[in-house]
Amino acid sequence: MTKEKIAGKHKVAGNILECPICRSDEFWTRRTLMNTPGMTLAGIEWANKSADNYVCNSCGHVLWFINTK
Ligand SMILES: [Zn+2]
């Protein structure tokens, strides 16, 4: 299964994302689960959150937003 990385503009908290490094506003996204087996056993709740990664399509800088819902 092949998934293409489609870059585009994204809004977070009402603002269009802009790369702090190269000023590009084209990002592609991926979701990362924050949990690890060790963390889960220790009962650390925030460790089970997922995070949205926005990867700059120009320079590769990664912005992380932890999903708190
Ligand atoms: Zn960049």
N, CA, C, O and the ligand as a Tripos MOL2 file, in Angstrom:
@<TRIPOS>MOLECULE
protein
  277   275    70     0     0
PROTEIN
NO_CHARGES

@<TRIPOS>ATOM
      1 N           0.8480   -1.1990    0.0000 N.3       1 MET1
      2 CA          0.0000    0.0000    0.0000 C.3       1 MET1
      3 C           0.8820    1.2470    0.0000 C.2       1 MET1
      4 O           1.7080    1.4490    0.8910 O.2       1 MET1
      5 N           0.6890    2.0500   -0.9920 N.am      2 THR2
      6 CA          1.5050    3.2560   -1.0980 C.3       2 THR2
      7 C           0.6680    4.4780   -0.7570 C.2       2 THR2
      8 O          -0.4370    4.6580   -1.2690 O.2       2 THR2
      9 N           1.2020    5.2940    0.0950 N.am      3 LYS3
     10 CA          0.5150    6.5190    0.4660 C.3       3 LYS3
     11 C           1.3810    7.7050    0.0630 C.2       3 LYS3
     12 O           2.5240    7.8420    0.4980 O.2       3 LYS3
     13 N           0.8150    8.5410   -0.7650 N.am      4 GLU4
     14 CA          1.5770    9.7130   -1.1900 C.3       4 GLU4
     15 C           1.5500   10.7960   -0.1380 C.2       4 GLU4
     16 O           0.5390   11.0310    0.5240 O.2       4 GLU4
     17 N           2.6750   11.4400   -0.0040 N.am      5 LYS5
     18 CA          2.7460   12.5690    0.9030 C.3       5 LYS5
     19 C           2.3090   13.8150    0.1420 C.2       5 LYS5
     20 O           2.9950   14.2860   -0.7640 O.2       5 LYS5
     21 N           1.1610   14.3280    0.5320 N.am      6 ILE6
     22 CA          0.6480   15.5020   -0.1490 C.3       6 ILE6
     23 C           0.8900   16.7350    0.7270 C.2       6 ILE6
     24 O           0.3810   16.8290    1.8440 O.2       6 ILE6
     25 N           1.6510   17.6470    0.2150 N.am      7 ALA7
     26 CA          1.9580   18.8530    0.9690 C.3       7 ALA7
     27 C           0.8820   19.9000    0.7330 C.2       7 ALA7
     28 O           0.3180   20.0040   -0.3560 O.2       7 ALA7
     29 N           0.6130   20.6700    1.7760 N.am      8 GLY8
     30 CA         -0.3610   21.7350    1.6350 C.3       8 GLY8
     31 C          -0.2820   22.6730    2.8240 C.2       8 GLY8
     32 O           0.5480   22.5200    3.7200 O.2       8 GLY8
     33 N          -1.1800   23.6500    2.7980 N.am      9 LYS9
     34 CA         -1.2360   24.6090    3.9000 C.3       9 LYS9
     35 C          -2.1160   24.0550    5.0120 C.2       9 LYS9
     36 O          -3.1130   23.3830    4.7490 O.2       9 LYS9
     37 N          -1.7420   24.3410    6.2550 N.am     10 HIS10
     38 CA         -2.5020   23.8530    7.4010 C.3      10 HIS10
     39 C          -2.7040   24.9800    8.4020 C.2      10 HIS10
     40 O          -1.8650   25.8670    8.5600 O.2      10 HIS10
     41 N          -3.8520   24.9120    9.0730 N.am     11 LYS11
     42 CA         -4.1510   25.9040   10.1080 C.3      11 LYS11
     43 C          -4.1190   25.2450   11.4700 C.2      11 LYS11
     44 O          -4.6870   24.1670   11.6500 O.2      11 LYS11
     45 N          -3.4630   25.8720   12.4330 N.am     12 VAL12
     46 CA         -3.4910   25.4270   13.8150 C.3      12 VAL12
     47 C          -3.8510   26.6320   14.6710 C.2      12 VAL12
     48 O          -3.2100   27.6800   14.5920 O.2      12 VAL12
     49 N          -4.8850   26.4690   15.4880 N.am     13 ALA13
     50 CA         -5.3570   27.5460   16.3650 C.3      13 ALA13
     51 C          -5.6240   28.8220   15.5800 C.2      13 ALA13
     52 O          -5.3700   29.9270   16.0580 O.2      13 ALA13
     53 N          -6.1410   28.6520   14.3670 N.am     14 GLY14
     54 CA         -6.5470   29.7980   13.5740 C.3      14 GLY14
     55 C          -5.4470   30.4530   12.7680 C.2      14 GLY14
     56 O          -5.6900   31.4270   12.0550 O.2      14 GLY14
     57 N          -4.2430   29.9290   12.8740 N.am     15 ASN15
     58 CA         -3.1290   30.5320   12.1370 C.3      15 ASN15
     59 C          -2.5680   29.5540   11.1170 C.2      15 ASN15
     60 O          -2.4230   28.3660   11.4030 O.2      15 ASN15
     61 N          -2.2570   30.0440    9.9450 N.am     16 ILE16
     62 CA         -1.6270   29.1980    8.9360 C.3      16 ILE16
     63 C          -0.2040   28.8960    9.3660 C.2      16 ILE16
     64 O           0.5690   29.7990    9.6880 O.2      16 ILE16
     65 N           0.1290   27.6170    9.3640 N.am     17 LEU17
     66 CA          1.4700   27.2130    9.7740 C.3      17 LEU17
     67 C           2.5240   27.7710    8.8400 C.2      17 LEU17
     68 O           2.3710   27.7700    7.6180 O.2      17 LEU17
     69 N           3.5920   28.2430    9.4470 N.am     18 GLU18
     70 CA          4.7320   28.7090    8.6540 C.3      18 GLU18
     71 C           5.9850   28.1320    9.2790 C.2      18 GLU18
     72 O           6.1570   28.1820   10.4970 O.2      18 GLU18
     73 N           6.8560   27.5900    8.4580 N.am     19 CYS19
     74 CA          8.0940   27.0040    8.9610 C.3      19 CYS19
     75 C           8.9830   28.0920    9.5600 C.2      19 CYS19
     76 O           9.2590   29.0920    8.8980 O.2      19 CYS19
     77 N           9.4380   27.9120   10.8100 N.am     20 PRO20
     78 CA         10.2940   28.9170   11.4460 C.3      20 PRO20
     79 C          11.7020   28.9420   10.8520 C.2      20 PRO20
     80 O          12.4690   29.8740   11.0930 O.2      20 PRO20
     81 N          12.0280   27.9340   10.0900 N.am     21 ILE21
     82 CA         13.3730   27.8510    9.5330 C.3      21 ILE21
     83 C          13.4370   28.4840    8.1410 C.2      21 ILE21
     84 O          14.2640   29.3590    7.8830 O.2      21 ILE21
     85 N          12.5440   28.0240    7.2370 N.am     22 CYS22
     86 CA         12.6740   28.4610    5.8470 C.3      22 CYS22
     87 C          11.4740   29.2890    5.3730 C.2      22 CYS22
     88 O          11.4360   29.7270    4.2230 O.2      22 CYS22
     89 N          10.4870   29.5050    6.2700 N.am     23 ARG23
     90 CA          9.3180   30.3310    5.9650 C.3      23 ARG23
     91 C           8.3690   29.7020    4.9540 C.2      23 ARG23
     92 O           7.4830   30.3840    4.4370 O.2      23 ARG23
     93 N           8.5350   28.4340    4.6680 N.am     24 SER24
     94 CA          7.6030   27.7630    3.7690 C.3      24 SER24
     95 C           6.2730   27.5300    4.4900 C.2      24 SER24
     96 O           6.2530   27.3620    5.7090 O.2      24 SER24
     97 N           5.1630   27.5180    3.7440 N.am     25 ASP25
     98 CA          3.8800   27.2000    4.3700 C.3      25 ASP25
     99 C           3.2960   25.9060    3.8010 C.2      25 ASP25
    100 O           2.0940   25.6610    3.8990 O.2      25 ASP25
    101 N           4.1480   25.0970    3.2160 N.am     26 GLU26
    102 CA          3.7120   23.8090    2.6860 C.3      26 GLU26
    103 C           4.2180   22.7060    3.6050 C.2      26 GLU26
    104 O           5.4220   22.5110    3.7710 O.2      26 GLU26
    105 N           3.2680   21.9920    4.1970 N.am     27 PHE27
    106 CA          3.6130   20.9020    5.1070 C.3      27 PHE27
    107 C           2.8710   19.6440    4.7110 C.2      27 PHE27
    108 O           1.7670   19.7080    4.1700 O.2      27 PHE27
    109 N           3.4750   18.5070    4.9780 N.am     28 TRP28
    110 CA          2.7130   17.2590    4.9220 C.3      28 TRP28
    111 C           2.6270   16.7270    6.3490 C.2      28 TRP28
    112 O           3.4300   17.0830    7.2110 O.2      28 TRP28
    113 N           1.6440   15.8730    6.5740 N.am     29 THR29
    114 CA          1.3480   15.4850    7.9500 C.3      29 THR29
    115 C           1.4620   13.9890    8.1640 C.2      29 THR29
    116 O           1.3080   13.1850    7.2450 O.2      29 THR29
    117 N           1.7380   13.6510    9.4080 N.am     30 ARG30
    118 CA          1.6450   12.2600    9.8350 C.3      30 ARG30
    119 C           1.2430   12.2620   11.2980 C.2      30 ARG30
    120 O           1.4650   13.2390   12.0130 O.2      30 ARG30
    121 N           0.6500   11.1610   11.7350 N.am     31 ARG31
    122 CA          0.2430   11.0390   13.1390 C.3      31 ARG31
    123 C           1.1470   10.0450   13.8390 C.2      31 ARG31
    124 O           1.4240    8.9640   13.3170 O.2      31 ARG31
    125 N           1.6030   10.4180   15.0220 N.am     32 THR32
    126 CA          2.4860    9.5640   15.7980 C.3      32 THR32
    127 C           1.8460    9.2640   17.1410 C.2      32 THR32
    128 O           1.3740   10.1690   17.8280 O.2      32 THR32
    129 N           1.8320    7.9940   17.5110 N.am     33 LEU33
    130 CA          1.3570    7.6350   18.8420 C.3      33 LEU33
    131 C           2.4980    7.8280   19.8310 C.2      33 LEU33
    132 O           3.6330    7.4260   19.5760 O.2      33 LEU33
    133 N           2.1790    8.4480   20.9620 N.am     34 MET34
    134 CA          3.2110    8.7790   21.9260 C.3      34 MET34
    135 C           3.4910    7.6390   22.8980 C.2      34 MET34
    136 O           4.4410    7.7050   23.6780 O.2      34 MET34
    137 N           2.6590    6.5810   22.8530 N.am     35 ASN35
    138 CA          2.8030    5.5560   23.8940 C.3      35 ASN35
    139 C           3.9220    4.5650   23.5950 C.2      35 ASN35
    140 O           4.1970    4.2350   22.4410 O.2      35 ASN35
    141 N           4.5430    4.1140   24.6410 N.am     36 THR36
    142 CA          5.5240    3.0440   24.5700 C.3      36 THR36
    143 C           5.1210    2.0240   25.6250 C.2      36 THR36
    144 O           4.4850    2.3940   26.6110 O.2      36 THR36
    145 N           5.4670    0.7610   25.4520 N.am     37 PRO37
    146 CA          5.0780   -0.2590   26.4340 C.3      37 PRO37
    147 C           5.5030    0.1200   27.8520 C.2      37 PRO37
    148 O           4.7200   -0.0580   28.7850 O.2      37 PRO37
    149 N           6.6790    0.6190   28.0370 N.am     38 GLY38
    150 CA          7.1650    0.9930   29.3600 C.3      38 GLY38
    151 C           6.3290    2.0830   29.9900 C.2      38 GLY38
    152 O           5.9800    2.0110   31.1680 O.2      38 GLY38
    153 N           6.0120    3.0830   29.2070 N.am     39 MET39
    154 CA          5.2200    4.2010   29.6850 C.3      39 MET39
    155 C           3.8150    3.7410   30.0930 C.2      39 MET39
    156 O           3.2810    4.1810   31.1100 O.2      39 MET39
    157 N           3.2280    2.8530   29.2880 N.am     40 THR40
    158 CA          1.8770    2.3810   29.5640 C.3      40 THR40
    159 C           1.8490    1.5970   30.8770 C.2      40 THR40
    160 O           0.9270    1.7560   31.6760 O.2      40 THR40
    161 N           2.8410    0.7650   31.0960 N.am     41 LEU41
    162 CA          2.9120   -0.0090   32.3310 C.3      41 LEU41
    163 C           3.0690    0.8940   33.5380 C.2      41 LEU41
    164 O           2.5390    0.6080   34.6120 O.2      41 LEU41
    165 N           3.7960    1.9820   33.3620 N.am     42 ALA42
    166 CA          4.0210    2.9020   34.4700 C.3      42 ALA42
    167 C           2.7820    3.7450   34.7570 C.2      42 ALA42
    168 O           2.7380    4.4580   35.7600 O.2      42 ALA42
    169 N           1.7640    3.6710   33.8760 N.am     43 GLY43
    170 CA          0.5300    4.3840   34.1170 C.3      43 GLY43
    171 C           0.6170    5.8630   33.8440 C.2      43 GLY43
    172 O          -0.1580    6.6460   34.3950 O.2      43 GLY43
    173 N           1.5310    6.2470   33.0190 N.am     44 ILE44
    174 CA          1.6480    7.6680   32.6870 C.3      44 ILE44
    175 C           0.6590    7.9890   31.5710 C.2      44 ILE44
    176 O           0.8420    7.5770   30.4260 O.2      44 ILE44
    177 N          -0.3840    8.7260   31.9200 N.am     45 GLU45
    178 CA         -1.4930    8.8890   31.0010 C.3      45 GLU45
    179 C          -1.1480    9.6630   29.7420 C.2      45 GLU45
    180 O          -1.5540    9.2810   28.6440 O.2      45 GLU45
    181 N          -0.4070   10.7410   29.8950 N.am     46 TRP46
    182 CA         -0.1300   11.5590   28.7190 C.3      46 TRP46
    183 C           0.6610   10.7850   27.6770 C.2      46 TRP46
    184 O           0.6950   11.1560   26.5040 O.2      46 TRP46
    185 N           1.2920    9.7150   28.1140 N.am     47 ALA47
    186 CA          2.1160    8.9440   27.1960 C.3      47 ALA47
    187 C           1.2830    8.2200   26.1520 C.2      47 ALA47
    188 O           1.8180    7.7580   25.1440 O.2      47 ALA47
    189 N          -0.0330    8.1140   26.3850 N.am     48 ASN48
    190 CA         -0.8840    7.4390   25.4180 C.3      48 ASN48
    191 C          -1.4910    8.3770   24.3820 C.2      48 ASN48
    192 O          -2.2770    7.9500   23.5360 O.2      48 ASN48
    193 N          -1.1300    9.6380   24.4470 N.am     49 LYS49
    194 CA         -1.6810   10.5910   23.4920 C.3      49 LYS49
    195 C          -1.0730   10.3930   22.1110 C.2      49 LYS49
    196 O          -0.0060    9.8010   21.9450 O.2      49 LYS49
    197 N          -1.7960   10.9130   21.1330 N.am     50 SER50
    198 CA         -1.2130   10.9220   19.7990 C.3      50 SER50
    199 C          -0.7620   12.3380   19.4770 C.2      50 SER50
    200 O          -1.2410   13.3080   20.0630 O.2      50 SER50
    201 N           0.1440   12.4360   18.5580 N.am     51 ALA51
    202 CA          0.6470   13.7420   18.1610 C.3      51 ALA51
    203 C           0.5270   13.8940   16.6590 C.2      51 ALA51
    204 O           0.7260   12.9430   15.9040 O.2      51 ALA51
    205 N           0.1980   15.1080   16.2370 N.am     52 ASP52
    206 CA          0.2070   15.4140   14.8100 C.3      52 ASP52
    207 C           1.5520   16.0410   14.4650 C.2      52 ASP52
    208 O           1.9830   17.0140   15.0810 O.2      52 ASP52
    209 N           2.1870   15.4680   13.4820 N.am     53 ASN53
    210 CA          3.4520   16.0110   13.0020 C.3      53 ASN53
    211 C           3.2050   16.7460   11.6950 C.2      53 ASN53
    212 O           2.5750   16.2160   10.7800 O.2      53 ASN53
    213 N           3.7040   17.9600   11.6170 N.am     54 TYR54
    214 CA          3.6710   18.7000   10.3560 C.3      54 TYR54
    215 C           5.1110   18.8300    9.8820 C.2      54 TYR54
    216 O           5.9430   19.4490   10.5450 O.2      54 TYR54
    217 N           5.3890   18.2450    8.7410 N.am     55 VAL55
    218 CA          6.7520   18.2150    8.2390 C.3      55 VAL55
    219 C           6.8790   19.2070    7.0950 C.2      55 VAL55
    220 O           6.1560   19.1240    6.1030 O.2      55 VAL55
    221 N           7.7980   20.1400    7.2420 N.am     56 CYS56
    222 CA          8.0050   21.1550    6.2120 C.3      56 CYS56
    223 C           8.4170   20.4830    4.9080 C.2      56 CYS56
    224 O           9.3580   19.6900    4.8630 O.2      56 CYS56
    225 N           7.6870   20.8230    3.8500 N.am     57 ASN57
    226 CA          7.9580   20.1920    2.5620 C.3      57 ASN57
    227 C           9.2360   20.7270    1.9290 C.2      57 ASN57
    228 O           9.7560   20.1480    0.9750 O.2      57 ASN57
    229 N           9.7320   21.8230    2.4600 N.am     58 SER58
    230 CA         10.9000   22.4540    1.8640 C.3      58 SER58
    231 C          12.1970   22.0430    2.5620 C.2      58 SER58
    232 O          13.1580   21.6480    1.9010 O.2      58 SER58
    233 N          12.2290   22.1350    3.9070 N.am     59 CYS59
    234 CA         13.4860   21.8600    4.6170 C.3      59 CYS59
    235 C          13.4060   20.6500    5.5380 C.2      59 CYS59
    236 O          14.4340   20.2040    6.0490 O.2      59 CYS59
    237 N          12.1960   20.1000    5.7670 N.am     60 GLY60
    238 CA         12.0770   18.9040    6.5840 C.3      60 GLY60
    239 C          11.9350   19.1560    8.0660 C.2      60 GLY60
    240 O          11.8940   18.2090    8.8510 O.2      60 GLY60
    241 N          11.8610   20.4020    8.4650 N.am     61 HIS61
    242 CA         11.6580   20.7100    9.8740 C.3      61 HIS61
    243 C          10.3140   20.1450   10.3270 C.2      61 HIS61
    244 O           9.3310   20.2360    9.5910 O.2      61 HIS61
    245 N          10.2550   19.5570   11.5390 N.am     62 VAL62
    246 CA          9.0370   18.9150   12.0240 C.3      62 VAL62
    247 C           8.4330   19.7080   13.1730 C.2      62 VAL62
    248 O           9.1060   20.0080   14.1590 O.2      62 VAL62
    249 N           7.1580   20.0440   13.0340 N.am     63 LEU63
    250 CA          6.4110   20.6750   14.1160 C.3      63 LEU63
    251 C           5.5330   19.6120   14.7610 C.2      63 LEU63
    252 O           4.8980   18.8210   14.0640 O.2      63 LEU63
    253 N           5.4930   19.5900   16.1100 N.am     64 TRP64
    254 CA          4.7240   18.5930   16.8480 C.3      64 TRP64
    255 C           3.5590   19.2510   17.5510 C.2      64 TRP64
    256 O           3.7190   20.2850   18.2000 O.2      64 TRP64
    257 N           2.3730   18.6480   17.4230 N.am     65 PHE65
    258 CA          1.2100   19.0910   18.1810 C.3      65 PHE65
    259 C           0.5890   17.8820   18.8490 C.2      65 PHE65
    260 O           0.0760   16.9820   18.1830 O.2      65 PHE65
    261 N           0.6410   17.8700   20.1680 N.am     66 ILE66
    262 CA          0.0920   16.7380   20.8980 C.3      66 ILE66
    263 C          -1.4160   16.9090   21.0070 C.2      66 ILE66
    264 O          -1.9180   17.9420   21.4500 O.2      66 ILE66
    265 N          -2.1200   15.8640   20.5890 N.am     67 ASN67
    266 CA         -3.5830   15.8680   20.6200 C.3      67 ASN67
    267 C          -4.0360   15.6160   22.0590 C.2      67 ASN67
    268 O          -3.8330   14.5270   22.5950 O.2      67 ASN67
    269 N          -4.6460   16.6170   22.6760 N.am     68 THR68
    270 CA         -5.0120   16.5190   24.0880 C.3      68 THR68
    271 C          -6.4490   16.0850   24.2960 C.2      68 THR68
    272 O          -6.9180   16.0490   25.4330 O.2      68 THR68
    273 N          -7.1730   15.7510   23.2120 N.am     69 LYS69
    274 CA         -8.5640   15.3340   23.3560 C.3      69 LYS69
    275 C          -8.6680   13.9430   23.9450 C.2      69 LYS69
    276 O          -9.7730   13.4350   24.1360 O.2      69 LYS69
    277 ZN         11.1140   24.6370    6.3650 Zn       70 ZN70
@<TRIPOS>BOND
     1     1     2 1
     2     2     3 1
     3     3     4 2
     4     3     5 am
     5     5     6 1
     6     6     7 1
     7     7     8 2
     8     7     9 am
     9     9    10 1
    10    10    11 1
    11    11    12 2
    12    11    13 am
    13    13    14 1
    14    14    15 1
    15    15    16 2
    16    15    17 am
    17    17    18 1
    18    18    19 1
    19    19    20 2
    20    19    21 am
    21    21    22 1
    22    22    23 1
    23    23    24 2
    24    23    25 am
    25    25    26 1
    26    26    27 1
    27    27    28 2
    28    27    29 am
    29    29    30 1
    30    30    31 1
    31    31    32 2
    32    31    33 am
    33    33    34 1
    34    34    35 1
    35    35    36 2
    36    35    37 am
    37    37    38 1
    38    38    39 1
    39    39    40 2
    40    39    41 am
    41    41    42 1
    42    42    43 1
    43    43    44 2
    44    43    45 am
    45    45    46 1
    46    46    47 1
    47    47    48 2
    48    47    49 am
    49    49    50 1
    50    50    51 1
    51    51    52 2
    52    51    53 am
    53    53    54 1
    54    54    55 1
    55    55    56 2
    56    55    57 am
    57    57    58 1
    58    58    59 1
    59    59    60 2
    60    59    61 am
    61    61    62 1
    62    62    63 1
    63    63    64 2
    64    63    65 am
    65    65    66 1
    66    66    67 1
    67    67    68 2
    68    67    69 am
    69    69    70 1
    70    70    71 1
    71    71    72 2
    72    71    73 am
    73    73    74 1
    74    74    75 1
    75    75    76 2
    76    75    77 am
    77    77    78 1
    78    78    79 1
    79    79    80 2
    80    79    81 am
    81    81    82 1
    82    82    83 1
    83    83    84 2
    84    83    85 am
    85    85    86 1
    86    86    87 1
    87    87    88 2
    88    87    89 am
    89    89    90 1
    90    90    91 1
    91    91    92 2
    92    91    93 am
    93    93    94 1
    94    94    95 1
    95    95    96 2
    96    95    97 am
    97    97    98 1
    98    98    99 1
    99    99   100 2
   100    99   101 am
   101   101   102 1
   102   102   103 1
   103   103   104 2
   104   103   105 am
   105   105   106 1
   106   106   107 1
   107   107   108 2
   108   107   109 am
   109   109   110 1
   110   110   111 1
   111   111   112 2
   112   111   113 am
   113   113   114 1
   114   114   115 1
   115   115   116 2
   116   115   117 am
   117   117   118 1
   118   118   119 1
   119   119   120 2
   120   119   121 am
   121   121   122 1
   122   122   123 1
   123   123   124 2
   124   123   125 am
   125   125   126 1
   126   126   127 1
   127   127   128 2
   128   127   129 am
   129   129   130 1
   130   130   131 1
   131   131   132 2
   132   131   133 am
   133   133   134 1
   134   134   135 1
   135   135   136 2
   136   135   137 am
   137   137   138 1
   138   138   139 1
   139   139   140 2
   140   139   141 am
   141   141   142 1
   142   142   143 1
   143   143   144 2
   144   143   145 am
   145   145   146 1
   146   146   147 1
   147   147   148 2
   148   147   149 am
   149   149   150 1
   150   150   151 1
   151   151   152 2
   152   151   153 am
   153   153   154 1
   154   154   155 1
   155   155   156 2
   156   155   157 am
   157   157   158 1
   158   158   159 1
   159   159   160 2
   160   159   161 am
   161   161   162 1
   162   162   163 1
   163   163   164 2
   164   163   165 am
   165   165   166 1
   166   166   167 1
   167   167   168 2
   168   167   169 am
   169   169   170 1
   170   170   171 1
   171   171   172 2
   172   171   173 am
   173   173   174 1
   174   174   175 1
   175   175   176 2
   176   175   177 am
   177   177   178 1
   178   178   179 1
   179   179   180 2
   180   179   181 am
   181   181   182 1
   182   182   183 1
   183   183   184 2
   184   183   185 am
   185   185   186 1
   186   186   187 1
   187   187   188 2
   188   187   189 am
   189   189   190 1
   190   190   191 1
   191   191   192 2
   192   191   193 am
   193   193   194 1
   194   194   195 1
   195   195   196 2
   196   195   197 am
   197   197   198 1
   198   198   199 1
   199   199   200 2
   200   199   201 am
   201   201   202 1
   202   202   203 1
   203   203   204 2
   204   203   205 am
   205   205   206 1
   206   206   207 1
   207   207   208 2
   208   207   209 am
   209   209   210 1
   210   210   211 1
   211   211   212 2
   212   211   213 am
   213   213   214 1
   214   214   215 1
   215   215   216 2
   216   215   217 am
   217   217   218 1
   218   218   219 1
   219   219   220 2
   220   219   221 am
   221   221   222 1
   222   222   223 1
   223   223   224 2
   224   223   225 am
   225   225   226 1
   226   226   227 1
   227   227   228 2
   228   227   229 am
   229   229   230 1
   230   230   231 1
   231   231   232 2
   232   231   233 am
   233   233   234 1
   234   234   235 1
   235   235   236 2
   236   235   237 am
   237   237   238 1
   238   238   239 1
   239   239   240 2
   240   239   241 am
   241   241   242 1
   242   242   243 1
   243   243   244 2
   244   243   245 am
   245   245   246 1
   246   246   247 1
   247   247   248 2
   248   247   249 am
   249   249   250 1
   250   250   251 1
   251   251   252 2
   252   251   253 am
   253   253   254 1
   254   254   255 1
   255   255   256 2
   256   255   257 am
   257   257   258 1
   258   258   259 1
   259   259   260 2
   260   259   261 am
   261   261   262 1
   262   262   263 1
   263   263   264 2
   264   263   265 am
   265   265   266 1
   266   266   267 1
   267   267   268 2
   268   267   269 am
   269   269   270 1
   270   270   271 1
   271   271   272 2
   272   271   273 am
   273   273   274 1
   274   274   275 1
   275   275   276 2
@<TRIPOS>SUBSTRUCTURE
     1 MET1         2 RESIDUE 1 A MET
     2 THR2         6 RESIDUE 1 A THR
     3 LYS3        10 RESIDUE 1 A LYS
     4 GLU4        14 RESIDUE 1 A GLU
     5 LYS5        18 RESIDUE 1 A LYS
     6 ILE6        22 RESIDUE 1 A ILE
     7 ALA7        26 RESIDUE 1 A ALA
     8 GLY8        30 RESIDUE 1 A GLY
     9 LYS9        34 RESIDUE 1 A LYS
    10 HIS10       38 RESIDUE 1 A HIS
    11 LYS11       42 RESIDUE 1 A LYS
    12 VAL12       46 RESIDUE 1 A VAL
    13 ALA13       50 RESIDUE 1 A ALA
    14 GLY14       54 RESIDUE 1 A GLY
    15 ASN15       58 RESIDUE 1 A ASN
    16 ILE16       62 RESIDUE 1 A ILE
    17 LEU17       66 RESIDUE 1 A LEU
    18 GLU18       70 RESIDUE 1 A GLU
    19 CYS19       74 RESIDUE 1 A CYS
    20 PRO20       78 RESIDUE 1 A PRO
    21 ILE21       82 RESIDUE 1 A ILE
    22 CYS22       86 RESIDUE 1 A CYS
    23 ARG23       90 RESIDUE 1 A ARG
    24 SER24       94 RESIDUE 1 A SER
    25 ASP25       98 RESIDUE 1 A ASP
    26 GLU26      102 RESIDUE 1 A GLU
    27 PHE27      106 RESIDUE 1 A PHE
    28 TRP28      110 RESIDUE 1 A TRP
    29 THR29      114 RESIDUE 1 A THR
    30 ARG30      118 RESIDUE 1 A ARG
    31 ARG31      122 RESIDUE 1 A ARG
    32 THR32      126 RESIDUE 1 A THR
    33 LEU33      130 RESIDUE 1 A LEU
    34 MET34      134 RESIDUE 1 A MET
    35 ASN35      138 RESIDUE 1 A ASN
    36 THR36      142 RESIDUE 1 A THR
    37 PRO37      146 RESIDUE 1 A PRO
    38 GLY38      150 RESIDUE 1 A GLY
    39 MET39      154 RESIDUE 1 A MET
    40 THR40      158 RESIDUE 1 A THR
    41 LEU41      162 RESIDUE 1 A LEU
    42 ALA42      166 RESIDUE 1 A ALA
    43 GLY43      170 RESIDUE 1 A GLY
    44 ILE44      174 RESIDUE 1 A ILE
    45 GLU45      178 RESIDUE 1 A GLU
    46 TRP46      182 RESIDUE 1 A TRP
    47 ALA47      186 RESIDUE 1 A ALA
    48 ASN48      190 RESIDUE 1 A ASN
    49 LYS49      194 RESIDUE 1 A LYS
    50 SER50      198 RESIDUE 1 A SER
    51 ALA51      202 RESIDUE 1 A ALA
    52 ASP52      206 RESIDUE 1 A ASP
    53 ASN53      210 RESIDUE 1 A ASN
    54 TYR54      214 RESIDUE 1 A TYR
    55 VAL55      218 RESIDUE 1 A VAL
    56 CYS56      222 RESIDUE 1 A CYS
    57 ASN57      226 RESIDUE 1 A ASN
    58 SER58      230 RESIDUE 1 A SER
    59 CYS59      234 RESIDUE 1 A CYS
    60 GLY60      238 RESIDUE 1 A GLY
    61 HIS61      242 RESIDUE 1 A HIS
    62 VAL62      246 RESIDUE 1 A VAL
    63 LEU63      250 RESIDUE 1 A LEU
    64 TRP64      254 RESIDUE 1 A TRP
    65 PHE65      258 RESIDUE 1 A PHE
    66 ILE66      262 RESIDUE 1 A ILE
    67 ASN67      266 RESIDUE 1 A ASN
    68 THR68      270 RESIDUE 1 A THR
    69 LYS69      274 RESIDUE 1 A LYS
    70 ZN70       277 GROUP 0 **** ****
